[in-house]
Amino acid sequence: MNGLYVRSLRTAVVGLAAIAALLAGGSAGSAAPRTGAPEPPGPVQNLVLTPAEGGGARGTGFEASWAAPAGTGAGTRIHYVVETHDATGARLHSAATGATTAGPVRGDRCRGPLTFSVRAVTLAPDGAPLPGPTVLSEFGTPDPCEIRMSLSAEQTGPGTVRVDADREQPVDPYVAGPCELTVDGTPAWSGTCGGATGWSTTVQGLTPGTHGLVLTTVSPRGETYLARTSATVS
């Protein structure tokens, strides 16, 4: 009686395993994977960035070309997703294309280098995208486009100080950015610094004593530079 019960239990367990395998799309005693499932494409080949003319005094730009992934058949449905970012992370260009070229793509040389990315995408039978790996390339070189100023100040009247800011090397007439002057930590003037020349302003209402002046300039890439001086008011 016990032997019959053990055999019956063993038969029930095997039967449940077979049903589970059928529900999972397989069969009892077979774990072979299904074939014919689509696969994502491989990486694109031979990505080349070529300089493109135009864009102005601070402009930089390129055209991109590449070849289809290895093993891409003539009947394969495939397109490409391309993007370009500058060194600050700002996205300059984003598109989907069926061609193996893109551009011209232009940006600000002060925000270089530019990064171009491309990936091949094919479609599953249900229309779902199957993207391949992203291939990256950089164009241009880092150019901080510094905006450095020197600062001087002198008293010109009761409680009044004249402040002069002069551009320091490197002087690029096409590079300018926001700047702010503070006196003893309090904003006293704001405007634009850069270009080929400096500027002057007058600060009034200062009490007798020595006052600290700081000019903060911001480059196109976001770097800040400080110029300091002091003025004594009698």
C-alpha positions in Angstrom: 0.0 0.0 0.0 2.8 2.4 0.8 4.6 1.6 -2.4 1.5 2.4 -4.4 1.1 5.8 -2.6 4.7 6.8 -3.3 4.4 5.9 -7.0 1.1 7.9 -7.3 2.7 10.9 -5.6 5.7 10.8 -7.9 3.4 10.6 -11.0 1.5 13.6 -9.8 4.7 15.7 -9.4 5.9 14.8 -12.8 2.5 15.7 -14.3 2.5 19.1 -12.6 6.0 19.8 -14.0 4.9 18.9 -17.5 1.9 21.3 -17.3 4.1 24.1 -16.0 6.5 23.6 -18.9 3.6 23.7 -21.4 2.3 26.9 -19.9 5.7 28.4 -20.2 5.8 27.6 -23.9 8.1 24.6 -23.7 7.5 20.9 -23.1 8.5 18.5 -20.3 11.9 17.2 -20.9 12.9 20.0 -23.3 14.5 23.4 -22.5 15.6 24.4 -26.0 15.1 28.2 -26.6 12.8 29.5 -29.2 14.6 30.6 -32.4 13.9 33.4 -34.9 13.7 36.2 -32.2 15.0 39.5 -33.6 18.3 40.9 -32.3 19.4 44.5 -31.9 21.9 45.7 -34.5 25.6 46.0 -33.8 27.6 49.3 -33.5 27.8 51.5 -36.6 31.2 51.5 -38.4 33.7 54.0 -39.6 32.2 57.1 -37.8 34.0 60.2 -39.2 33.4 63.9 -38.3 34.5 66.4 -40.9 34.7 70.2 -40.3 31.9 72.4 -41.7 32.3 76.0 -42.7 30.2 78.8 -41.3 28.8 79.6 -37.9 30.3 83.0 -37.1 33.3 84.2 -35.2 32.7 81.8 -32.3 31.1 79.1 -34.4 32.4 75.5 -34.9 30.7 72.7 -36.8 31.0 69.4 -38.5 29.3 66.9 -40.7 29.1 63.2 -39.7 29.3 60.1 -41.8 29.3 56.4 -40.9 28.6 52.9 -42.3 25.9 50.5 -41.3 26.6 47.8 -38.6 28.3 44.7 -39.8 26.0 42.0 -41.0 23.2 44.4 -41.9 21.3 42.7 -44.8 19.6 44.6 -47.7 16.2 43.8 -46.4 16.8 44.8 -42.8 14.6 47.7 -41.5 17.1 50.0 -39.9 17.4 53.7 -39.0 19.8 55.8 -36.9 19.3 58.0 -33.9 21.9 60.9 -33.6 22.6 63.5 -31.0 25.1 66.3 -30.4 26.0 67.9 -27.1 28.4 70.6 -26.1 30.9 70.5 -23.2 28.3 71.9 -20.8 25.9 69.1 -21.6 23.5 71.2 -23.6 21.9 69.2 -26.5 22.4 71.0 -29.8 20.9 68.4 -32.2 18.7 65.3 -32.0 17.2 63.4 -34.9 16.2 60.0 -36.4 17.4 59.4 -39.9 17.5 56.7 -42.5 20.7 58.1 -44.0 24.3 57.4 -42.9 25.2 61.1 -42.8 24.2 64.0 -40.5 24.9 67.7 -40.5 26.1 70.3 -40.7 25.9 70.5 -36.9 27.1 73.8 -35.4 27.9 75.0 -31.9 29.9 77.6 -29.9 33.7 77.0 -29.9 33.8 78.3 -26.4 31.6 75.4 -25.4 33.7 72.7 -27.1 34.5 70.0 -27.7 31.2 68.8 -29.2 30.2 65.2 -28.7 28.3 63.3 -31.5 26.6 60.0 -30.8 24.9 57.6 -33.2 23.2 54.3 -32.7 21.5 52.0 -35.2 17.9 50.9 -34.4 15.8 48.2 -36.0 12.2 47.1 -35.3 10.8 44.0 -33.9 7.8 42.3 -35.7 5.5 44.1 -33.3 7.0 47.5 -34.1 9.0 47.9 -30.9 12.4 49.5 -31.4 15.6 47.4 -30.9 18.5 49.9 -30.4 22.1 48.9 -30.9 25.1 50.3 -28.9 25.9 54.0 -29.0 29.1 55.1 -30.8 30.6 58.4 -29.7 33.1 60.8 -31.2 34.3 64.3 -30.2 34.9 67.3 -32.4 37.1 70.3 -31.6 39.2 71.0 -28.5 38.5 72.6 -25.1 38.5 76.4 -25.4 37.7 78.0 -22.0 37.3 81.5 -23.6 38.4 83.1 -20.4 37.1 86.5 -19.4 39.7 87.9 -16.9 39.6 91.5 -15.8 41.8 93.6 -13.6 40.2 96.0 -11.1 41.2 99.4 -9.7 39.4 102.0 -7.7 40.1 105.5 -6.3 38.1 108.1 -4.4 36.8 111.0 -6.6 34.6 112.8 -4.1 32.9 112.5 -0.7 31.8 108.9 -0.3 32.4 108.4 -4.1 34.7 105.9 -5.8 35.5 105.5 -9.4 36.0 101.8 -10.4 37.9 100.8 -13.6 37.9 97.3 -15.1 40.4 96.4 -17.9 40.5 93.2 -20.0 43.5 90.9 -19.3 45.1 88.5 -21.7 43.9 86.5 -23.5 41.8 89.2 -25.2 39.2 87.8 -27.6 36.9 90.5 -28.9 34.2 87.9 -29.6 34.0 86.6 -26.1 31.9 88.3 -23.4 29.8 87.3 -20.5 27.9 88.5 -17.5 29.7 90.1 -14.6 28.9 91.7 -11.2 30.7 94.1 -8.9 30.3 93.9 -5.2 31.4 96.4 -2.5 31.9 94.8 0.9 29.8 91.9 -0.4 26.9 94.0 -1.5 26.0 94.1 -5.3 26.9 97.5 -6.6 26.8 97.0 -10.4 26.1 94.3 -13.0 26.5 94.1 -16.7 28.6 92.5 -19.4 32.4 92.0 -19.3 34.6 91.0 -22.2 35.1 92.2 -25.7 38.2 94.2 -26.5 37.8 96.9 -23.9 37.0 97.5 -20.2 34.5 99.7 -18.5 34.2 102.3 -15.7 31.5 102.9 -13.1 31.0 105.1 -10.1 30.0 103.9 -6.6 28.5 106.5 -4.3 27.3 106.6 -0.7 30.3 104.9 0.8 31.2 105.5 4.5 34.7 106.5 5.5 37.1 103.6 5.7 38.5 100.9 3.5 36.2 99.0 1.3 36.7 95.7 -0.5 35.6 95.4 -4.2 35.2 92.2 -6.1 34.4 91.7 -9.8 33.0 88.3 -10.7 33.0 87.4 -14.4 31.4 84.3 -16.0 32.8 82.6 -19.1 30.6 81.0 -21.8 31.4 77.6 -20.3 30.3 78.8 -16.8 33.7 79.2 -15.2 33.9 82.2 -12.9 36.9 84.5 -12.3 37.5 87.0 -9.5 39.2 90.3 -9.6 39.8 92.1 -6.3 40.9 95.5 -5.2 40.2 97.9 -2.3 39.4 101.6 -2.0 39.9 103.9 1.0 37.3 106.6 1.5 38.2 109.6 3.8 
